[in-house]
Amino acid sequence: MLRATARGGTLVQVGNLPGAAAPAVLGDLVTREITWTGSYRFVEEMEDALLALREGLDLTPLITHRFPVARAEEALAVAADPAGGSGKVMLRLSDG
């Protein structure tokens, strides 16, 4: 992304980075005078989403897969597979 940023431009990193190391040519920050800033995208959105769910928002059309908690490892593998076509994978914590 640094190469796509104009000289003297600003790169805004939205959200979290992966937990693993990611290669980047950080020298470009200095030589191309790029400002790299982070922006966490959730402020009040979580409260708004929980309120909407409590009021009956139907998310059923978004859920592509459902797994019982006993199959959590499989559920995570499906969710992590970019070629698997999953949208939202639901993990059921109870039988009810």
Buried (B, 14 or more C-beta within 10 A) or exposed (E): EBEEBEEEEEBEEEEEEEEEEEEEEEEBBEEBEBEBEEEEEEEEEEEEEEEEEEEEEEEEEEEBBEBEEEBEEEBEEBBEEEEEEBEEBBBBEEEE
